[in-house]
Amino acid sequence: MTGVPVHCYVYYRVRPTRVVAARQAVARLLSTLEQRTGVSGRLLQRQGEPLLWMEIYESVRDAQAFERELAKLVAQANFSALLAPGSERKTERFVAAP
């Protein structure tokens, strides 16, 4: 459903031995998502905790379609193999306050 822009924040912990592979996977993910959805994302890491990463996707107009595409790409990349044991990708969604 299109409408109010949604800002998506996806966070997770990366497996210490897979940092390089994870950076490459995220770079491909961001590039492919932008090509397919027009949404430009960016990657951050927590200050003082470099294995806690956050992908930020702002002003997403069709959040359902965007999240379907994101989930498909994450599955294709076997992203779960890059995560720290016990970690998972968690998504938070925000909209502008009235």
A tleap script that builds the chain and sets N, CA, C and O, in Angstrom:
source leaprc.protein.ff14SB
mol = sequence {
  NMET THR GLY VAL PRO VAL HIE CYS TYR VAL
  TYR TYR ARG VAL ARG PRO THR ARG VAL VAL
  ALA ALA ARG GLN ALA VAL ALA ARG LEU LEU
  SER THR LEU GLU GLN ARG THR GLY VAL SER
  GLY ARG LEU LEU GLN ARG GLN GLY GLU PRO
  LEU LEU TRP MET GLU ILE TYR GLU SER VAL
  ARG ASP ALA GLN ALA PHE GLU ARG GLU LEU
  ALA LYS LEU VAL ALA GLN ALA ASN PHE SER
  ALA LEU LEU ALA PRO GLY SER GLU ARG LYS
  THR GLU ARG PHE VAL ALA ALA CPRO
}
set mol.1.N position { 0.850 -1.180 0.000 }
set mol.1.CA position { 0.000 0.000 0.000 }
set mol.1.C position { 0.892 1.239 0.000 }
set mol.1.O position { 1.828 1.344 0.793 }
set mol.2.N position { 0.596 2.156 -0.884 }
set mol.2.CA position { 1.355 3.396 -0.931 }
set mol.2.C position { 0.670 4.426 -0.049 }
set mol.2.O position { -0.485 4.249 0.339 }
set mol.3.N position { 1.360 5.473 0.259 }
set mol.3.CA position { 0.776 6.513 1.103 }
set mol.3.C position { 1.843 7.233 1.886 }
set mol.3.O position { 2.807 7.753 1.325 }
set mol.4.N position { 1.658 7.257 3.181 }
set mol.4.CA position { 2.583 7.945 4.070 }
set mol.4.C position { 3.962 7.290 3.970 }
set mol.4.O position { 4.075 6.069 4.080 }
set mol.5.N position { 5.002 8.087 3.763 }
set mol.5.CA position { 6.345 7.503 3.698 }
set mol.5.C position { 6.725 6.811 5.008 }
set mol.5.O position { 6.490 7.325 6.102 }
set mol.6.N position { 7.317 5.635 4.856 }
set mol.6.CA position { 7.766 4.841 5.997 }
set mol.6.C position { 9.288 4.829 5.992 }
set mol.6.O position { 9.914 4.747 4.935 }
set mol.7.N position { 9.867 4.909 7.166 }
set mol.7.CA position { 11.317 4.829 7.325 }
set mol.7.C position { 11.602 3.489 8.014 }
set mol.7.O position { 11.125 3.234 9.119 }
set mol.8.N position { 12.386 2.640 7.343 }
set mol.8.CA position { 12.674 1.299 7.844 }
set mol.8.C position { 14.103 1.226 8.376 }
set mol.8.O position { 15.052 1.673 7.731 }
set mol.9.N position { 14.226 0.660 9.551 }
set mol.9.CA position { 15.517 0.492 10.208 }
set mol.9.C position { 15.688 -0.993 10.501 }
set mol.9.O position { 14.907 -1.573 11.255 }
set mol.10.N position { 16.698 -1.606 9.914 }
set mol.10.CA position { 16.938 -3.038 10.062 }
set mol.10.C position { 18.263 -3.210 10.796 }
set mol.10.O position { 19.305 -2.750 10.329 }
set mol.11.N position { 18.216 -3.881 11.956 }
set mol.11.CA position { 19.455 -4.028 12.713 }
set mol.11.C position { 19.717 -5.483 13.062 }
set mol.11.O position { 18.801 -6.302 13.137 }
set mol.12.N position { 21.004 -5.784 13.276 }
set mol.12.CA position { 21.446 -7.157 13.510 }
set mol.12.C position { 22.914 -7.141 13.916 }
set mol.12.O position { 23.606 -6.136 13.755 }
set mol.13.N position { 23.371 -8.256 14.439 }
set mol.13.CA position { 24.786 -8.423 14.783 }
set mol.13.C position { 25.433 -9.345 13.748 }
set mol.13.O position { 24.881 -10.378 13.370 }
set mol.14.N position { 26.601 -8.941 13.312 }
set mol.14.CA position { 27.341 -9.698 12.313 }
set mol.14.C position { 28.298 -10.658 13.000 }
set mol.14.O position { 28.889 -10.339 14.031 }
set mol.15.N position { 28.438 -11.823 12.421 }
set mol.15.CA position { 29.403 -12.823 12.905 }
set mol.15.C position { 30.813 -12.242 12.729 }
set mol.15.O position { 31.148 -11.808 11.627 }
set mol.16.N position { 31.640 -12.219 13.766 }
set mol.16.CA position { 32.970 -11.592 13.674 }
set mol.16.C position { 33.836 -12.125 12.542 }
set mol.16.O position { 34.621 -11.381 11.954 }
set mol.17.N position { 33.697 -13.400 12.237 }
set mol.17.CA position { 34.518 -14.001 11.178 }
set mol.17.C position { 33.953 -13.765 9.782 }
set mol.17.O position { 34.548 -14.203 8.797 }
set mol.18.N position { 32.812 -13.078 9.679 }
set mol.18.CA position { 32.161 -12.886 8.385 }
set mol.18.C position { 31.973 -11.415 8.024 }
set mol.18.O position { 31.144 -11.086 7.175 }
set mol.19.N position { 32.734 -10.533 8.660 }
set mol.19.CA position { 32.556 -9.091 8.449 }
set mol.19.C position { 32.768 -8.704 6.981 }
set mol.19.O position { 31.954 -7.968 6.423 }
set mol.20.N position { 33.817 -9.173 6.359 }
set mol.20.CA position { 34.095 -8.805 4.966 }
set mol.20.C position { 32.974 -9.305 4.066 }
set mol.20.O position { 32.471 -8.556 3.228 }
set mol.21.N position { 32.581 -10.548 4.229 }
set mol.21.CA position { 31.496 -11.105 3.413 }
set mol.21.C position { 30.187 -10.356 3.666 }
set mol.21.O position { 29.410 -10.129 2.738 }
set mol.22.N position { 29.944 -9.975 4.916 }
set mol.22.CA position { 28.723 -9.245 5.246 }
set mol.22.C position { 28.721 -7.866 4.587 }
set mol.22.O position { 27.692 -7.431 4.070 }
set mol.23.N position { 29.856 -7.178 4.600 }
set mol.23.CA position { 29.938 -5.857 3.950 }
set mol.23.C position { 29.665 -5.986 2.451 }
set mol.23.O position { 28.962 -5.158 1.871 }
set mol.24.N position { 30.215 -7.011 1.835 }
set mol.24.CA position { 29.986 -7.235 0.405 }
set mol.24.C position { 28.516 -7.543 0.133 }
set mol.24.O position { 27.935 -7.035 -0.826 }
set mol.25.N position { 27.925 -8.371 0.974 }
set mol.25.CA position { 26.513 -8.732 0.806 }
set mol.25.C position { 25.612 -7.513 0.961 }
set mol.25.O position { 24.662 -7.342 0.198 }
set mol.26.N position { 25.904 -6.673 1.937 }
set mol.26.CA position { 25.093 -5.466 2.148 }
set mol.26.C position { 25.267 -4.507 0.978 }
set mol.26.O position { 24.293 -3.896 0.538 }
set mol.27.N position { 26.474 -4.363 0.469 }
set mol.27.CA position { 26.699 -3.478 -0.680 }
set mol.27.C position { 25.872 -3.936 -1.879 }
set mol.27.O position { 25.262 -3.114 -2.562 }
set mol.28.N position { 25.850 -5.238 -2.136 }
set mol.28.CA position { 25.036 -5.775 -3.237 }
set mol.28.C position { 23.553 -5.557 -2.959 }
set mol.28.O position { 22.787 -5.193 -3.851 }
set mol.29.N position { 23.162 -5.784 -1.715 }
set mol.29.CA position { 21.769 -5.613 -1.319 }
set mol.29.C position { 21.307 -4.172 -1.544 }
set mol.29.O position { 20.255 -3.941 -2.142 }
set mol.30.N position { 22.086 -3.214 -1.069 }
set mol.30.CA position { 21.733 -1.802 -1.221 }
set mol.30.C position { 21.636 -1.412 -2.693 }
set mol.30.O position { 20.704 -0.716 -3.096 }
set mol.31.N position { 22.584 -1.857 -3.480 }
set mol.31.CA position { 22.604 -1.525 -4.901 }
set mol.31.C position { 21.398 -2.130 -5.622 }
set mol.31.O position { 20.718 -1.443 -6.383 }
set mol.32.N position { 21.139 -3.397 -5.385 }
set mol.32.CA position { 20.029 -4.076 -6.058 }
set mol.32.C position { 18.688 -3.498 -5.622 }
set mol.32.O position { 17.796 -3.303 -6.448 }
set mol.33.N position { 18.543 -3.225 -4.334 }
set mol.33.CA position { 17.297 -2.624 -3.852 }
set mol.33.C position { 17.038 -1.272 -4.500 }
set mol.33.O position { 15.908 -0.965 -4.878 }
set mol.34.N position { 18.078 -0.472 -4.628 }
set mol.34.CA position { 17.901 0.838 -5.241 }
set mol.34.C position { 17.487 0.690 -6.706 }
set mol.34.O position { 16.617 1.416 -7.187 }
set mol.35.N position { 18.113 -0.250 -7.410 }
set mol.35.CA position { 17.760 -0.483 -8.808 }
set mol.35.C position { 16.313 -0.944 -8.950 }
set mol.35.O position { 15.603 -0.499 -9.853 }
set mol.36.N position { 15.877 -1.830 -8.067 }
set mol.36.CA position { 14.552 -2.435 -8.207 }
set mol.36.C position { 13.421 -1.610 -7.592 }
set mol.36.O position { 12.280 -1.686 -8.046 }
set mol.37.N position { 13.735 -0.816 -6.554 }
set mol.37.CA position { 12.659 -0.102 -5.843 }
set mol.37.C position { 12.800 1.412 -5.879 }
set mol.37.O position { 11.849 2.134 -5.580 }
set mol.38.N position { 13.986 1.896 -6.243 }
set mol.38.CA position { 14.230 3.333 -6.225 }
set mol.38.C position { 14.552 3.871 -4.842 }
set mol.38.O position { 14.749 5.075 -4.674 }
set mol.39.N position { 14.606 2.994 -3.851 }
set mol.39.CA position { 14.899 3.403 -2.468 }
set mol.39.C position { 16.392 3.248 -2.211 }
set mol.39.O position { 16.954 2.163 -2.366 }
set mol.40.N position { 17.019 4.338 -1.820 }
set mol.40.CA position { 18.447 4.335 -1.513 }
set mol.40.C position { 18.631 4.055 -0.018 }
set mol.40.O position { 18.078 4.755 0.830 }
set mol.41.N position { 19.405 3.035 0.281 }
set mol.41.CA position { 19.666 2.693 1.684 }
set mol.41.C position { 21.083 3.030 2.068 }
set mol.41.O position { 21.916 3.366 1.227 }
set mol.42.N position { 21.339 2.935 3.359 }
set mol.42.CA position { 22.709 3.144 3.841 }
set mol.42.C position { 22.953 2.221 5.032 }
set mol.42.O position { 22.019 1.750 5.680 }
set mol.43.N position { 24.215 1.982 5.296 }
set mol.43.CA position { 24.627 1.089 6.380 }
set mol.43.C position { 25.361 1.872 7.446 }
set mol.43.O position { 26.243 2.678 7.148 }
set mol.44.N position { 24.987 1.626 8.694 }
set mol.44.CA position { 25.671 2.219 9.842 }
set mol.44.C position { 26.100 1.095 10.774 }
set mol.44.O position { 25.575 -0.017 10.714 }
set mol.45.N position { 27.053 1.401 11.629 }
set mol.45.CA position { 27.394 0.479 12.712 }
set mol.45.C position { 27.350 1.266 14.005 }
set mol.45.O position { 27.579 2.475 14.026 }
set mol.46.N position { 27.053 0.563 15.077 }
set mol.46.CA position { 26.920 1.229 16.362 }
set mol.46.C position { 28.287 1.711 16.851 }
set mol.46.O position { 29.276 0.982 16.785 }
set mol.47.N position { 28.321 2.930 17.333 }
set mol.47.CA position { 29.561 3.482 17.873 }
set mol.47.C position { 29.994 2.642 19.065 }
set mol.47.O position { 29.212 2.406 19.986 }
set mol.48.N position { 31.231 2.197 19.045 }
set mol.48.CA position { 31.770 1.411 20.138 }
set mol.48.C position { 31.368 -0.058 20.094 }
set mol.48.O position { 31.787 -0.843 20.944 }
set mol.49.N position { 30.558 -0.430 19.109 }
set mol.49.CA position { 30.113 -1.824 18.969 }
set mol.49.C position { 30.031 -2.142 17.469 }
set mol.49.O position { 28.938 -2.223 16.908 }
set mol.50.N position { 31.183 -2.320 16.830 }
set mol.50.CA position { 31.244 -2.389 15.374 }
set mol.50.C position { 30.553 -3.582 14.723 }
set mol.50.O position { 30.398 -3.606 13.502 }
set mol.51.N position { 30.141 -4.559 15.498 }
set mol.51.CA position { 29.449 -5.709 14.913 }
set mol.51.C position { 27.929 -5.552 14.936 }
set mol.51.O position { 27.209 -6.418 14.437 }
set mol.52.N position { 27.441 -4.461 15.507 }
set mol.52.CA position { 26.005 -4.177 15.491 }
set mol.52.C position { 25.759 -3.210 14.341 }
set mol.52.O position { 26.184 -2.055 14.384 }
set mol.53.N position { 25.067 -3.694 13.317 }
set mol.53.CA position { 24.855 -2.931 12.095 }
set mol.53.C position { 23.398 -2.526 11.963 }
set mol.53.O position { 22.501 -3.164 12.514 }
set mol.54.N position { 23.185 -1.446 11.217 }
set mol.54.CA position { 21.827 -1.003 10.923 }
set mol.54.C position { 21.759 -0.525 9.473 }
set mol.54.O position { 22.544 0.317 9.037 }
set mol.55.N position { 20.804 -1.083 8.747 }
set mol.55.CA position { 20.489 -0.594 7.413 }
set mol.55.C position { 19.326 0.391 7.575 }
set mol.55.O position { 18.370 0.131 8.305 }
set mol.56.N position { 19.429 1.515 6.886 }
set mol.56.CA position { 18.390 2.541 6.962 }
set mol.56.C position { 17.834 2.784 5.564 }
set mol.56.O position { 18.573 3.029 4.610 }
set mol.57.N position { 16.513 2.710 5.474 }
set mol.57.CA position { 15.811 2.969 4.222 }
set mol.57.C position { 14.747 4.014 4.530 }
set mol.57.O position { 13.786 3.733 5.247 }
set mol.58.N position { 14.915 5.221 3.991 }
set mol.58.CA position { 14.014 6.323 4.329 }
set mol.58.C position { 13.068 6.642 3.176 }
set mol.58.O position { 13.370 6.423 2.003 }
set mol.59.N position { 11.920 7.165 3.564 }
set mol.59.CA position { 10.903 7.625 2.613 }
set mol.59.C position { 10.454 6.530 1.650 }
set mol.59.O position { 10.367 6.744 0.441 }
set mol.60.N position { 10.175 5.364 2.203 }
set mol.60.CA position { 9.680 4.243 1.415 }
set mol.60.C position { 8.186 4.466 1.186 }
set mol.60.O position { 7.419 4.552 2.144 }
set mol.61.N position { 7.775 4.559 -0.064 }
set mol.61.CA position { 6.370 4.856 -0.397 }
set mol.61.C position { 5.484 3.617 -0.351 }
set mol.61.O position { 4.347 3.688 0.115 }
set mol.62.N position { 5.986 2.493 -0.823 }
set mol.62.CA position { 5.206 1.245 -0.805 }
set mol.62.C position { 5.956 0.251 0.082 }
set mol.62.O position { 6.727 -0.578 -0.402 }
set mol.63.N position { 5.718 0.349 1.373 }
set mol.63.CA position { 6.478 -0.434 2.350 }
set mol.63.C position { 6.288 -1.934 2.156 }
set mol.63.O position { 7.242 -2.697 2.313 }
set mol.64.N position { 5.094 -2.364 1.824 }
set mol.64.CA position { 4.858 -3.802 1.657 }
set mol.64.C position { 5.656 -4.361 0.488 }
set mol.64.O position { 6.311 -5.395 0.622 }
set mol.65.N position { 5.607 -3.691 -0.655 }
set mol.65.CA position { 6.369 -4.151 -1.821 }
set mol.65.C position { 7.872 -4.084 -1.546 }
set mol.65.O position { 8.623 -4.984 -1.923 }
set mol.66.N position { 8.296 -3.014 -0.890 }
set mol.66.CA position { 9.713 -2.858 -0.563 }
set mol.66.C position { 10.185 -3.995 0.344 }
set mol.66.O position { 11.227 -4.602 0.097 }
set mol.67.N position { 9.421 -4.274 1.383 }
set mol.67.CA position { 9.839 -5.319 2.326 }
set mol.67.C position { 9.799 -6.710 1.702 }
set mol.67.O position { 10.595 -7.572 2.073 }
set mol.68.N position { 8.897 -6.938 0.774 }
set mol.68.CA position { 8.892 -8.224 0.050 }
set mol.68.C position { 10.179 -8.372 -0.758 }
set mol.68.O position { 10.809 -9.429 -0.746 }
set mol.69.N position { 10.562 -7.309 -1.455 }
set mol.69.CA position { 11.791 -7.347 -2.256 }
set mol.69.C position { 13.020 -7.503 -1.360 }
set mol.69.O position { 13.927 -8.273 -1.677 }
set mol.70.N position { 13.049 -6.784 -0.259 }
set mol.70.CA position { 14.161 -6.894 0.690 }
set mol.70.C position { 14.271 -8.325 1.220 }
set mol.70.O position { 15.366 -8.885 1.255 }
set mol.71.N position { 13.163 -8.914 1.627 }
set mol.71.CA position { 13.176 -10.284 2.153 }
set mol.71.C position { 13.670 -11.275 1.098 }
set mol.71.O position { 14.423 -12.196 1.413 }
set mol.72.N position { 13.252 -11.089 -0.128 }
set mol.72.CA position { 13.674 -11.978 -1.208 }
set mol.72.C position { 15.191 -11.901 -1.402 }
set mol.72.O position { 15.857 -12.928 -1.528 }
set mol.73.N position { 15.730 -10.683 -1.425 }
set mol.73.CA position { 17.165 -10.510 -1.625 }
set mol.73.C position { 17.974 -11.040 -0.442 }
set mol.73.O position { 19.041 -11.624 -0.630 }
set mol.74.N position { 17.474 -10.840 0.760 }
set mol.74.CA position { 18.161 -11.345 1.957 }
set mol.74.C position { 18.209 -12.874 1.925 }
set mol.74.O position { 19.233 -13.471 2.258 }
set mol.75.N position { 17.110 -13.503 1.527 }
set mol.75.CA position { 17.081 -14.965 1.435 }
set mol.75.C position { 18.040 -15.464 0.355 }
set mol.75.O position { 18.768 -16.433 0.568 }
set mol.76.N position { 18.039 -14.806 -0.797 }
set mol.76.CA position { 18.927 -15.205 -1.895 }
set mol.76.C position { 20.392 -15.102 -1.497 }
set mol.76.O position { 21.220 -15.894 -1.945 }
set mol.77.N position { 20.709 -14.125 -0.654 }
set mol.77.CA position { 22.096 -13.920 -0.211 }
set mol.77.C position { 22.475 -14.848 0.940 }
set mol.77.O position { 23.623 -14.845 1.384 }
set mol.78.N position { 21.517 -15.646 1.427 }
set mol.78.CA position { 21.750 -16.500 2.597 }
set mol.78.C position { 22.345 -15.667 3.737 }
set mol.78.O position { 23.322 -16.058 4.376 }
set mol.79.N position { 21.731 -14.522 3.966 }
set mol.79.CA position { 22.256 -13.552 4.926 }
set mol.79.C position { 22.359 -14.110 6.337 }
set mol.79.O position { 23.213 -13.677 7.110 }
set mol.80.N position { 21.518 -15.049 6.677 }
set mol.80.CA position { 21.548 -15.598 8.036 }
set mol.80.C position { 22.900 -16.228 8.371 }
set mol.80.O position { 23.281 -16.284 9.541 }
set mol.81.N position { 23.625 -16.701 7.365 }
set mol.81.CA position { 24.946 -17.292 7.598 }
set mol.81.C position { 25.979 -16.241 7.991 }
set mol.81.O position { 27.062 -16.584 8.466 }
set mol.82.N position { 25.654 -14.966 7.798 }
set mol.82.CA position { 26.581 -13.882 8.130 }
set mol.82.C position { 26.334 -13.300 9.516 }
set mol.82.O position { 27.122 -12.495 10.013 }
set mol.83.N position { 25.239 -13.715 10.130 }
set mol.83.CA position { 24.855 -13.156 11.431 }
set mol.83.C position { 25.521 -13.870 12.585 }
set mol.83.O position { 25.844 -15.055 12.501 }
set mol.84.N position { 25.720 -13.135 13.662 }
set mol.84.CA position { 26.277 -13.723 14.882 }
set mol.84.C position { 25.296 -14.759 15.414 }
set mol.84.O position { 24.087 -14.619 15.229 }
set mol.85.N position { 25.801 -15.790 16.067 }
set mol.85.CA position { 24.909 -16.792 16.656 }
set mol.85.C position { 23.868 -16.125 17.560 }
set mol.85.O position { 24.198 -15.290 18.402 }
set mol.86.N position { 22.620 -16.511 17.368 }
set mol.86.CA position { 21.538 -15.961 18.179 }
set mol.86.C position { 20.983 -14.649 17.664 }
set mol.86.O position { 19.997 -14.144 18.202 }
set mol.87.N position { 21.600 -14.082 16.628 }
set mol.87.CA position { 21.133 -12.811 16.084 }
set mol.87.C position { 20.174 -13.060 14.937 }
set mol.87.O position { 20.193 -14.118 14.308 }
set mol.88.N position { 19.343 -12.079 14.679 }
set mol.88.CA position { 18.455 -12.103 13.521 }
set mol.88.C position { 18.253 -10.674 13.059 }
set mol.88.O position { 18.492 -9.728 13.809 }
set mol.89.N position { 17.817 -10.524 11.837 }
set mol.89.CA position { 17.516 -9.197 11.310 }
set mol.89.C position { 16.192 -8.750 11.911 }
set mol.89.O position { 15.189 -9.459 11.823 }
set mol.90.N position { 16.194 -7.575 12.518 }
set mol.90.CA position { 14.980 -7.021 13.128 }
set mol.90.C position { 14.667 -5.708 12.427 }
set mol.90.O position { 15.554 -4.882 12.208 }
set mol.91.N position { 13.405 -5.523 12.078 }
set mol.91.CA position { 12.994 -4.323 11.359 }
set mol.91.C position { 12.072 -3.485 12.224 }
set mol.91.O position { 11.124 -3.991 12.824 }
set mol.92.N position { 12.364 -2.214 12.278 }
set mol.92.CA position { 11.501 -1.220 12.944 }
set mol.92.C position { 11.036 -0.256 11.875 }
set mol.92.O position { 11.804 0.116 10.989 }
set mol.93.N position { 9.780 0.148 11.956 }
set mol.93.CA position { 9.201 1.061 10.972 }
set mol.93.C position { 8.710 2.311 11.678 }
set mol.93.O position { 8.046 2.230 12.712 }
set mol.94.N position { 9.035 3.459 11.121 }
set mol.94.CA position { 8.613 4.742 11.692 }
set mol.94.C position { 7.982 5.604 10.609 }
set mol.94.O position { 8.332 5.511 9.432 }
set mol.95.N position { 7.055 6.434 11.029 }
set mol.95.CA position { 6.453 7.443 10.162 }
set mol.95.C position { 6.552 8.787 10.880 }
set mol.95.O position { 6.800 8.845 12.084 }
set mol.96.N position { 6.353 9.863 10.123 }
set mol.96.CA position { 6.407 11.197 10.722 }
set mol.96.C position { 5.289 11.364 11.751 }
set mol.96.O position { 4.156 10.931 11.539 }
set mol.97.N position { 5.629 11.988 12.842 }
set mol.97.CA position { 4.628 12.271 13.876 }
set mol.97.C position { 3.681 13.361 13.373 }
set mol.97.O position { 4.109 14.279 12.673 }
set mol.98.N position { 2.398 13.263 13.726 }
set mol.98.CA position { 1.445 14.292 13.272 }
set mol.98.C position { 1.718 15.634 13.925 }
set mol.98.O position { 1.013 16.607 13.656 }
savepdb mol mol.pdb
quit
